Every structure is written in C-alpha cells, then in structure tokens.
C-alpha cells in the first residue's frame, strides 16, 4: 500500500524545484543587472573626472598665457 508520505515527498520535492529554480535564476539575473548598472555608473564618473581634468588643464593654459603676457609687459 502506498502511504501519503510516499506521494507527498516527491511532490514537495518537485514543487520546490519548480519554485526554487526560477528564484535562483531571477537572483542571478538581478545580480548581473546590478553589476552592469554599477559599471555604467563608474564609467560615467570616470568620464566626468576626465572632463574635469581637461577643464583644469585648459584653465592652466590660459593662466600660463596670461602670465607670459604680463612677463612681456614687466620685462619687455
């Protein structure tokens, strides 16, 4: 005679696999998307810093040119 346990254990195991597998898959996809978003955020931050450096270099060049102009006036 087949007991309730003999039927219930495989059924619960099958149900837990069907419920657990999508959960695990979803967590992997979610984790991957978070990493992708973080990488994109870091790329934007890097570009922002590169532009800031370029801006400061341009300001430095302007100051050097202004300095040369005043040197010519003083020593000219």
C-alpha positions as protocol buffer text, in pm:
chain_id: "A"
residue {
  index: 1
  type: UNK
  ca { x: 0 y: 0 z: 0 }
}
residue {
  index: 2
  type: UNK
  ca { x: 125 y: 345 z: -87 }
}
residue {
  index: 3
  type: UNK
  ca { x: 141 y: 580 z: 207 }
}
residue {
  index: 4
  type: UNK
  ca { x: 78 y: 954 z: 197 }
}
residue {
  index: 5
  type: UNK
  ca { x: 448 y: 1013 z: 269 }
}
residue {
  index: 6
  type: UNK
  ca { x: 549 y: 816 z: -39 }
}
residue {
  index: 7
  type: UNK
  ca { x: 347 y: 1053 z: -258 }
}
residue {
  index: 8
  type: UNK
  ca { x: 396 y: 1374 z: -61 }
}
residue {
  index: 9
  type: UNK
  ca { x: 779 y: 1375 z: -50 }
}
residue {
  index: 10
  type: UNK
  ca { x: 832 y: 1355 z: -430 }
}
residue {
  index: 11
  type: UNK
  ca { x: 552 y: 1607 z: -492 }
}
residue {
  index: 12
  type: UNK
  ca { x: 704 y: 1854 z: -245 }
}
residue {
  index: 13
  type: UNK
  ca { x: 1048 y: 1799 z: -397 }
}
residue {
  index: 14
  type: UNK
  ca { x: 919 y: 1864 z: -749 }
}
residue {
  index: 15
  type: UNK
  ca { x: 728 y: 2176 z: -639 }
}
residue {
  index: 16
  type: UNK
  ca { x: 1031 y: 2312 z: -453 }
}
residue {
  index: 17
  type: UNK
  ca { x: 1246 y: 2262 z: -765 }
}
residue {
  index: 18
  type: UNK
  ca { x: 996 y: 2450 z: -983 }
}
residue {
  index: 19
  type: UNK
  ca { x: 970 y: 2730 z: -729 }
}
residue {
  index: 20
  type: UNK
  ca { x: 1338 y: 2737 z: -634 }
}
residue {
  index: 21
  type: UNK
  ca { x: 1489 y: 2732 z: -983 }
}
residue {
  index: 22
  type: UNK
  ca { x: 1316 y: 3049 z: -1105 }
}
residue {
  index: 23
  type: UNK
  ca { x: 1409 y: 3220 z: -780 }
}
residue {
  index: 24
  type: UNK
  ca { x: 1774 y: 3131 z: -823 }
}
residue {
  index: 25
  type: UNK
  ca { x: 1762 y: 3233 z: -1189 }
}
residue {
  index: 26
  type: UNK
  ca { x: 1598 y: 3565 z: -1100 }
}
residue {
  index: 27
  type: UNK
  ca { x: 1862 y: 3636 z: -835 }
}
residue {
  index: 28
  type: UNK
  ca { x: 2142 y: 3572 z: -1086 }
}
residue {
  index: 29
  type: UNK
  ca { x: 1977 y: 3799 z: -1345 }
}
residue {
  index: 30
  type: UNK
  ca { x: 1913 y: 4068 z: -1085 }
}
residue {
  index: 31
  type: UNK
  ca { x: 2271 y: 4048 z: -958 }
}
residue {
  index: 32
  type: UNK
  ca { x: 2407 y: 4071 z: -1312 }
}
residue {
  index: 33
  type: UNK
  ca { x: 2190 y: 4375 z: -1387 }
}
residue {
  index: 34
  type: UNK
  ca { x: 2307 y: 4547 z: -1067 }
}
residue {
  index: 35
  type: UNK
  ca { x: 2672 y: 4490 z: -1163 }
}
residue {
  index: 36
  type: UNK
  ca { x: 2606 y: 4618 z: -1513 }
}
residue {
  index: 37
  type: UNK
  ca { x: 2442 y: 4932 z: -1373 }
}
residue {
  index: 38
  type: UNK
  ca { x: 2730 y: 4985 z: -1130 }
}
residue {
  index: 39
  type: UNK
  ca { x: 2985 y: 4952 z: -1412 }
}
residue {
  index: 40
  type: UNK
  ca { x: 2791 y: 5204 z: -1618 }
}
residue {
  index: 41
  type: UNK
  ca { x: 2780 y: 5441 z: -1320 }
}
residue {
  index: 42
  type: UNK
  ca { x: 3157 y: 5409 z: -1275 }
}
residue {
  index: 43
  type: UNK
  ca { x: 3214 y: 5473 z: -1647 }
}
residue {
  index: 44
  type: UNK
  ca { x: 3010 y: 5794 z: -1624 }
}
residue {
  index: 45
  type: UNK
  ca { x: 3202 y: 5901 z: -1315 }
}
residue {
  index: 46
  type: UNK
  ca { x: 3532 y: 5832 z: -1494 }
}
residue {
  index: 47
  type: UNK
  ca { x: 3423 y: 6041 z: -1792 }
}
residue {
  index: 48
  type: UNK
  ca { x: 3313 y: 6320 z: -1557 }
}
residue {
  index: 49
  type: UNK
  ca { x: 3656 y: 6321 z: -1390 }
}
residue {
  index: 50
  type: UNK
  ca { x: 3833 y: 6317 z: -1728 }
}
residue {
  index: 51
  type: UNK
  ca { x: 3633 y: 6622 z: -1835 }
}
residue {
  index: 52
  type: UNK
  ca { x: 3713 y: 6797 z: -1508 }
}
residue {
  index: 53
  type: UNK
  ca { x: 4085 y: 6733 z: -1564 }
}
residue {
  index: 54
  type: UNK
  ca { x: 4057 y: 6865 z: -1919 }
}
residue {
  index: 55
  type: UNK
  ca { x: 3883 y: 7177 z: -1788 }
}
residue {
  index: 56
  type: UNK
  ca { x: 4156 y: 7238 z: -1531 }
}
residue {
  index: 57
  type: UNK
  ca { x: 4427 y: 7186 z: -1793 }
}
residue {
  index: 58
  type: UNK
  ca { x: 4261 y: 7445 z: -2015 }
}
residue {
  index: 59
  type: UNK
  ca { x: 4243 y: 7689 z: -1724 }
}
residue {
  index: 60
  type: UNK
  ca { x: 4610 y: 7626 z: -1655 }
}
residue {
  index: 61
  type: UNK
  ca { x: 4699 y: 7702 z: -2019 }
}
residue {
  index: 62
  type: UNK
  ca { x: 4502 y: 8027 z: -2002 }
}
residue {
  index: 63
  type: UNK
  ca { x: 4683 y: 8128 z: -1684 }
}
residue {
  index: 64
  type: UNK
  ca { x: 5020 y: 8045 z: -1842 }
}
residue {
  index: 65
  type: UNK
  ca { x: 4937 y: 8261 z: -2144 }
}
residue {
  index: 66
  type: UNK
  ca { x: 4827 y: 8544 z: -1917 }
}
residue {
  index: 67
  type: UNK
  ca { x: 5149 y: 8506 z: -1719 }
}
residue {
  index: 68
  type: UNK
  ca { x: 5357 y: 8529 z: -2038 }
}
residue {
  index: 69
  type: UNK
  ca { x: 5167 y: 8843 z: -2135 }
}
residue {
  index: 70
  type: UNK
  ca { x: 5244 y: 9008 z: -1802 }
}
residue {
  index: 71
  type: UNK
  ca { x: 5607 y: 8892 z: -1816 }
}
residue {
  index: 72
  type: UNK
  ca { x: 5642 y: 9069 z: -2152 }
}
residue {
  index: 73
  type: UNK
  ca { x: 5490 y: 9384 z: -2005 }
}
residue {
  index: 74
  type: UNK
  ca { x: 5716 y: 9376 z: -1699 }
}
residue {
  index: 75
  type: UNK
  ca { x: 6043 y: 9269 z: -1867 }
}
residue {
  index: 76
  type: UNK
  ca { x: 5964 y: 9385 z: -2219 }
}
